Amino acid sequence: MTTTEQPPTDSMRRFDELLRADEKIEPRDWMPDEYRKTMIRQIAQHAHSEVIGQQPEGNWITRAPSLRRKAILMAKVQDEAGHGLYLYAAAETLGISRDELNQLLHTGRQKYSSIFNYPTLSWADIGAIGWLVDGAAITNQVMLTRTSYGPYARAMVRICKEESFHQRQGFEIMVTLTRGTDEQKAMAQDALDRWWWPSLAMFGPPDADSTHTEQSMAWKIKLETNDELRQKFVDMTVPQADHLGLRIPDPDLVWNEERGHYDFGEIDWDDFWQVVKGNGPCNRERIASKVRAWNDGAWVREAAAAHAERQRRRAAGNGGSNGRSSGRDRDTEVRR
């Protein structure tokens, strides 16, 4: 092999030393090609999920039951756009552009979380998404604040703080519904029935069937396995359901005194893989909406790029004065 295919042993040794010391891998550090590819895949999927995840909730902004609920939901959807921004920026430090990432998503070569391919049929679904989906996300993402790649870990600190608020907001909706009329409580139970199993599947396939977990653990990208995280989520969420007076839709759910954890039933992995492969209830709708928004926003990106280039040229023409022009220059610009 050439030196580009097989890096010097000193570089690999330094990489391993950083991991053993629980220090961060930074963009300028040498890293194995497979580590870089894995980080791009994981961060991109996370970024895509935040952006696509705006759709099922954005669907309810105009139909929220009060002005207060509308304002809160709008803020949450805006937060998710911001999360996507942080994560795309983190991915770009690995040498891939945002345009490339979007093209990979639009052409099906990159994925987003399968949970966002299910429809939101009632207002209670907004509560269930906040409580369950964001709750599962937090369970998975708190460990990512300590992941081995520095830009990703730092982005996750703020994201987790905001996701925690989203989870509480969703739970508060469920509390309100379960303390309301019989019809409202039935809506809450129906939403739990439909979102419970997809939320458990969010953590990925069982450890024995996961193609990425072992290597991701070795590289300290992940600090806990899929099954460990799933168990943690179940143990956290069942008491919350009891507080709400709702029934988890799992006849096999039972507290195991010996293990100190809840035992729970088998996830329908056939359904999970069908959704991952693009055959879920809303797969085509979600991607079509994303591509349409990307195409409709092309003029904004082009205008921003043209403005940035104009500023760069102006700064260069002024001898690197950080783009600051004199009053005369500004007056001339206005007249033009």
N, C-alpha and C positions, 0 to 999 in steps of 0.2 A: 504493500500500500504506500501511497505518497504521504507526505507529511500533512497535507490538507485532509486526507481521509483518516489518518491516525495521529492525533495530537501528541505533542511532546509529553512524556510521562510527568514532568514537573507541573504542567498545567492541570493534568488530571489529579495529581496529588494535592495541589492547592485547592481544587474544587472539593475533593473529599474532606480536606481539613476544615473548610468552611462549614460543610454540612455537619461534621462531627462536633464542631464547636457551637452549633446552633446559631451561626452567623448567617447573614443574608447574602444571597447571590445577587449582585448588582449588574446592570446592563453592560458595563464595560469589562466585567469579569469574563474569563474564558468559561465556557460551559459546553458539555457534550451536545452534539446536534440533536440527539433524541430528547434531551432535557428541554432544549429550546422549542422543539416541535410540540412536546407535551404541554409546555406552558402556553404556547400560542393556542393550542386546541382548547385547553381548559378555560383560559381567560376569555377567549373569543366566545365559547359557548355561554359563559356567564354573562358577557356583555350582550350578546344576542337575546338571551333570556330576559334581561331587564327591559330591553327595547320592545320585544314582542309582547312581554307581560303587560305593557300599557293597554293593549287592545281589549282584553276581556273586561277590564275595569273601566276603561274609557267609555265603553259601551253603555255604562250606567250613569255617567256624569249628568246628562240631561234629564235623567229619570230618578235621580236621588230624591228621597222623600221629604227633604227639607233643605233650606238654604245652607244651614250648618253642615249637613252631610255632603252637600255638593262642594262646598269650599274645602272640606277635609279630603274628599276624594280627588279633587283637582290637585291639591298639594301633594298627595301621595303619587299620583301619576307623574307629576313633575319630578318628584324625587327619583322615580325609576328611570326617567330620561337622564337625570344627572348621574345615576349609578352606571348607566351604559357609557356615558362620557368618560367617567373615571377609568373604567375598565378598558375601553378602546385605547385610551391614552397609555395605560399600562402595557397593553399588547404591542403598541407601536414601539416601545423601548426594546422589543425583541427583533426589530427589523422588518416588520410587516406594516403596511399602511392601512388606514381605516377604509379606504376605497377597496383594497384587496379583500379585507375581511367581509365587507358587505357583499361583494360579488360572490365570495365563497358561500355565504349564507343564501343569497338569492338563487344560486344554481344548485343548491342542495348538497354542497360538499362540506358544509359545516352545519351543526345542529344547534338547537336551543332546547331548553327543558320541555319535555313532553307534556308537563302539567298544563301548559298554556294552549293546548290543542283541545281543551274541553270548553263547552259553552257556559256562559253565565245566564241562567234561566230566570233568576229572581233576585231581588235585592239581598236576600239572605246569602246568596252566593258571594257577594262582596264581603260580608262578614266572615264566611267560611274561608275565603282566600286569605284574608288578613290573619285569621286565627291559625289555620292549618298550613297553608302554603308558605306564608311568611314565617310561621313558626318552624316549619321544616327547614326553610332557608337559613334561619338564624342558627339552628342546631348544626347545620353543615358549615356555615360560614364563620362562626366564631373561631374555629380552629384555623381558618385561613388567615386570620390576623397574625398568625405565627408561622405561616407557610414560608418555604425557603427562598422564594423569589421576592426581593425587596419591594419593587413597585406594586406588586399585587397585594402583598401584606399590608402596605401602608394605605392603599385604596380601600381595603376591607375594613379598616378601623372606623371610618366615617359611615360606610355603607351599613355596617352592623348596628351602629347607633340608630340610624334612620329605620332600618328594618325592624328593630325592636319596638319603635313607636308604631309602625304599621301593624305589627302583631297585636299590640294592645288595642289599637283602634278597631281591628277586626273582632277581637274578643268582646269589646264593648258593644258592638253592633249585635253580636249574638246574645249578650246579656239582656239588652233592650228587647229583642224579639222574644226571648224565652220568658220574660216577665210581662209580656203583652197578652194579646188574645190567644185563644186556642189555635186560630188560623195562623197567627204569627209564629207560635211555637212549632207548629207543624211545618212551616216554611224552613225554620232553622234546622229541624230534624232532617228534612228532605235534603237540604244543602250538605249537612254532615254525611248523610248516606252516600251522596254522589262524589264528594271530595275526599273522603277518608282514604280509600285505597290508592287513588292516584297520588295523594300526598305521601303515602308510605313508599310508593315506587320512585319518588323523586330522588331518593338516596342512591339509586342505581341498582343493578342486579346483585344477587347474593355474592358474597366474597369469592365463593368457589367458582362462580361463572364470570367474574369481572376480569377483563383483559388488561386493565390499567392499574388496579389497586396495589398490587405487590410492588411494582416499580415506583409508583407515586409515593408509597410509604418509604421505600428505600431512599428516595431523593428528598424526603421530608416535604413534599408538596402537600400530601395529605398526612395528618397526624392520627387519624382514626379511620377505621374501615367503614364500608357501607353498612354492614350489619350492626356494628357498634353504634353508629349514628342513628340508625333506624330504631334500635332498641331504646336509646336515650330519648328519642322523640315520643315513642309510645309511652314510656314511663312518665314523661312530663305531661302529656296531653290527656291521658285517661282521667286523672283527677280533675282536670279542668272541665271535661265533659260532665263528670259527676256533679260539679258545682253548678253547671248550667241546667242540670236535669235532663240531659240528652243521652241517648243510647248509642254507643259505638256499634256500628253495623258489622260485628264480628262475633259469631256464636262461640268461637274458640278462645276468646279473650278471657284470661283468668290470671289472677295474681299467683305467682309461683314463690312460695315462702322460702323454699330451699335456694333458689337462684337469687332471690331478692329483686326480681323483675317480673313484668307481665309477659306471659306467653300469649302469642297471637297467631291468627290463622295465616294461611298461605296466600300470597299475592298472586293475582292472575297475570303471570308474566307473559302469556300469549297476547293478552290485550296490550300490555306495555310495549312489547316489541312491534305490534301492529301500528301503534301510534308513532313510535320512533321511526318506523319505515315510511311514514307519511300517510297512513290510512286512518288517522283519528278523525273525530267529528269535525274539527275545524282546521286541520293542517293546511289545506289549500287556501282557505279564506285568510288565514293569518299571514302566509307568505305573500299572497296577492296584495293584501293591504300594505304590507311592508314595502314591496317593490313599487307600488303606486306612490306611496309617500316619498320614497327615495327619488323617483323620477320627477315628481311634482316639485321637489325641493332642489332640483339641479340648478336652477337659476340663482338661488340663494348662495349655494356653494361657489358658483362661478363668480358672483358679484363679490363675495368675501375674498376669494383668491385674487381677483383683479385689484381690489382695494389694498390688500396686503402688498401686492407687487408694486403698486403705485407709491405706497408709503416707503417701501424699500428703495425705490429709485430716487425718491425725493431725499431720503436720508443720505444716500450715496452722493447725490448732487450737492448737498449742503456740507459735505465733508464729514459725514458721520455724526450729525448733530441730533441723533435719536429721533429723526422725523420732525423736529421742531422747526417751523419756518418763521420768518420774521413777519411782522404785521403787513409789510408791503407784499410779501409772497402770498399771504392769505387773501389780501384784497385782490391781487391779480387772479388768484384761483377762483374767487367768487365771481369776478367779471367774466371769466371763461365759462 
